Amino acid sequence: MPEAVAAGVDSDPLEQVPSKPPKLPDWVVPAALTRPVLRSGGALPDAAVAALCEMLAFSDPLAPYAGVAQVRAACTPESLDAFAVALFQSWIAAGAKATGEWAMQALALIGGDHAARDLTRQIRAWGQASLKPRGKAGIAVLAGIGTDVALMNLSAIAEKSPLLQLREAARAAIVDAAEARGLDEVDLADRLSPDLGLDARGGLDLSFGERRFRVGFDETLKPVLRDAEGRRLAALPRPTKADDPESAKAASRHWAALRKDAEAAAGLQITRLEAMLASQRRVAPGVFWPFFAAHPLIRHLAGRLVWGLYPDAAPATPPGHVFRLAEDLSPTDAADDALALDVAAAEGVVGLVHPLHLDPEERTAWSGLFADYEIAQPFPQIARETFAFTEAERGAAETHRFDGVRVGGRRLRGLRFQGWSTDTGSEHVHAVQRPVALPDGTRLIAVLRFEDGFWHRPGPEGDGIQTLRTLTLSDTGWRAAAAHRFGDLDPVTASEVLRTPSLLAAAGDA
């Protein structure tokens, strides 16, 4: 045995190949695939492409053949990314048989952002076709790709997939990625907001040669295109004879990819920030500055919101300083005056200011400033609706305030994007819940029940009229808490717990 181990250690990793290389399937046609390009120049010939496919076919995803690393070192990442996608699409076109699943695993070995986008679209298609095992396998590969764009799309699946099993698989992959970095899932999300290749000013220049265009973003993170004179354009114009054809083609590809990535990022990032407001989550200034204020993409949202510097993270603690970020990232107050405040180096924690932490005059001042500058907020903050429990409700852990209210089923499904989870351990959903914390840190669960319920699986069943029942404060996610009451919640948490069912009741069954 020791001799065998020693032989394995001393052997050349490049010689650790099967005695008989796998026979490539008919759908692998080297001449028809996008060819990897050498860093030194020139594309790989057909024989080398076939050899690469063989390497990928027998590589263990967890311990890939050493030759794959050599290929990555020798070829440009962009060309390998394109080759991996072409190989993957050939497998899909041939019926995606299990024997060729190595073509999907190859995306994690040599793929990049293009592979992540293409695989995400396919995972969604598998989910719609109820191919859950194939979708879960794709999620593992998406996690293996590991780029910011890959993890962004993984987060989108975890939040938005209509299939419970795919959401759970994606969340498990995110937890693993967070643990590998010594972070929790929420902290990882802060650090993985994609920059989409934007410059330090939060924009992007596209060139047709002589003609140039500038890309910015609006309050929904939708890309906004302007010409050299600053005029807003509805779309990237068609190239003319005066333009450089290669530059115009590259710019068009870049614009198309940017729009797709921005669309994938927008809802997730806006939801993340609104959840930060609703939960009163606060972060250290050393996290806030690079990952919120100065982040190339998130700065377009951060500059449209009102922030507070707090002495501590306790939910009931009011902010010591309230500010917004000007275009140059300097902090200003409600009168638009500069503040002598170095946010990046300040003591305390930074969070979004809830309107309940502002007096009426402050709310009026901030609303007026945003109106004067025509700044649209990505979600209601200063004008956010606020609610409170009655004195009788404060002494209980369950309220029938919403009992019998009829609402549209689609609105209840949509609560998954507003901090309320439908993952209650059953395929048939008849309650949504959200975590809440007491001022002393005790963790509880707010549960909103309804009838007749709906299924996790995709489809219109349950999208009709639903009837709300009780709103409960619970230790377990079902029964009312024995030792706690709604009155134990701080005013902001209480308002946010009531806000969702109150807005549902106001909307009715439309």
PEZI-V873161 format. One record per backbone hydrogen bond with DSSP energy under -1.0 kcal/mol. NH is the residue of the N-H (numbers start at 0). CO is the residue of the C=O. E is the energy in kcal/mol with one decimal. If there is no record, write none. Layout:
nh = <NH,NH>
co = <CO,CO>
e = <E,E>
This chain:
nh = <4,5,6,7,8,9,10,14,15,16,27,31,32,37,38,40,43,48,49,50,51,52,53,54,55,56,57,58,67,69,70,71,72,73,74,75,79,80,81,82,83,84,85,86,87,88,89,90,91,92,93,94,95,99,100,102,103,104,105,106,107,109,110,115,116,117,118,119,120,121,122,123,124,125,126,127,128,129,130,131,134,135,136,137,138,139,140,141,142,143,144,145,150,151,152,153,154,155,156,157,158,159,160,166,167,168,169,170,171,172,173,174,175,176,177,178,179,181,182,187,188,189,190,191,197,198,201,203,205,207,212,213,214,215,217,220,223,225,226,229,232,242,243,247,248,249,250,251,252,253,254,255,256,257,258,259,260,261,262,263,264,265,268,269,270,271,272,273,274,275,276,277,278,280,282,286,287,288,290,291,292,293,298,299,300,301,302,303,304,306,307,308,309,316,319,320,322,323,325,328,331,332,335,338,340,342,348,349,350,352,356,357,362,363,364,365,366,367,368,369,370,371,372,374,383,393,395,398,402,403,404,406,407,408,411,412,413,414,415,416,417,419,420,423,428,431,432,433,435,437,440,443,444,445,446,447,448,449,450,453,455,462,465,466,467,468,470,471,472,473,480,485,486,487,488,493,494,495,496,497,498,501,502,503,504,505,506,507>
co = <0,1,2,3,4,5,6,11,12,14,24,28,29,41,73,37,35,44,45,46,47,48,49,50,51,52,53,54,64,65,66,67,68,69,70,36,75,76,77,78,79,80,81,82,83,84,85,86,87,88,89,91,90,96,97,99,100,100,101,103,104,105,106,111,112,113,114,115,116,117,118,119,120,121,122,123,124,126,125,129,130,131,132,133,134,135,136,137,138,139,140,141,146,147,148,149,150,151,152,153,154,155,156,162,163,164,165,166,167,168,169,170,171,172,173,174,175,178,177,183,184,185,186,187,194,202,198,214,212,210,205,225,203,223,221,217,215,213,230,226,224,239,207,243,244,245,246,247,248,249,250,251,252,253,254,255,256,257,258,259,260,261,264,265,266,267,268,269,270,271,272,273,274,275,349,283,283,284,286,287,287,288,294,296,297,297,298,300,301,322,350,320,348,313,308,308,306,331,329,325,323,336,332,330,338,340,309,282,307,305,353,354,358,359,360,361,362,363,364,365,366,367,368,369,380,389,392,470,399,467,401,465,507,463,407,408,409,411,412,413,414,414,432,421,453,447,420,445,443,441,437,435,473,433,471,431,469,429,466,428,426,459,406,450,404,448,398,446,396,444,472,395,393,484,485,489,490,491,492,493,494,497,498,499,500,501,502,503>
e = <-2.4,-2.6,-2.3,-2.0,-2.3,-2.6,-1.1,-2.3,-1.3,-2.1,-1.7,-2.1,-1.1,-3.0,-3.1,-1.5,-2.4,-2.2,-2.6,-2.1,-2.3,-2.2,-2.1,-2.3,-2.4,-2.1,-1.8,-1.1,-1.8,-1.3,-1.9,-2.3,-1.9,-1.7,-2.2,-2.8,-2.0,-2.4,-2.2,-2.3,-2.7,-2.0,-2.2,-2.5,-2.4,-2.8,-1.8,-1.8,-2.2,-2.7,-1.3,-1.8,-2.7,-1.8,-1.8,-2.4,-1.1,-2.0,-1.8,-1.5,-1.1,-2.5,-1.5,-2.2,-2.4,-2.4,-2.8,-2.2,-2.0,-1.7,-2.7,-2.2,-1.9,-2.7,-2.3,-2.4,-1.6,-1.6,-3.1,-1.4,-2.3,-2.7,-2.1,-2.1,-1.9,-1.7,-1.7,-2.6,-2.3,-1.6,-1.9,-1.4,-2.6,-2.3,-2.3,-2.0,-2.3,-1.9,-2.0,-2.2,-1.7,-3.0,-2.0,-2.1,-2.6,-2.2,-2.5,-2.5,-2.3,-1.9,-2.1,-2.5,-2.1,-2.2,-2.6,-2.8,-2.1,-1.2,-2.8,-2.4,-1.8,-1.6,-1.3,-1.1,-2.3,-2.9,-2.3,-1.3,-2.9,-3.4,-2.8,-2.6,-3.0,-3.1,-1.7,-1.8,-3.2,-2.4,-2.2,-2.1,-3.4,-1.4,-2.7,-2.6,-2.2,-2.4,-2.5,-2.2,-2.1,-2.4,-2.7,-2.2,-2.4,-2.5,-2.2,-1.7,-2.6,-2.8,-2.1,-2.1,-2.1,-2.6,-2.7,-2.6,-2.4,-2.1,-2.0,-2.4,-2.4,-1.6,-1.9,-2.8,-2.5,-1.5,-2.7,-1.9,-2.7,-2.5,-1.9,-1.8,-2.1,-3.3,-2.0,-1.7,-1.6,-3.0,-2.1,-1.8,-1.4,-3.4,-2.9,-2.6,-3.5,-1.7,-2.6,-1.4,-2.8,-2.0,-2.7,-2.3,-2.3,-2.3,-2.1,-2.5,-2.2,-1.2,-2.5,-3.4,-2.1,-2.1,-2.6,-1.7,-2.3,-2.3,-2.2,-2.6,-2.5,-2.3,-2.2,-2.3,-2.1,-2.6,-2.0,-2.8,-1.4,-2.3,-2.1,-2.5,-1.3,-3.0,-2.2,-3.0,-1.1,-2.9,-1.2,-2.1,-2.0,-1.1,-1.5,-1.9,-2.0,-1.9,-3.5,-1.9,-3.9,-2.3,-2.0,-2.0,-2.5,-2.6,-2.4,-2.9,-2.6,-2.9,-2.9,-3.0,-2.5,-2.0,-2.3,-1.9,-2.4,-2.6,-3.1,-4.2,-3.3,-3.0,-2.1,-2.9,-3.2,-3.1,-3.2,-3.0,-2.0,-2.1,-1.7,-2.6,-2.2,-2.4,-2.3,-1.9,-1.8,-2.1,-2.6,-2.3,-2.5,-2.0,-1.9,-1.6>
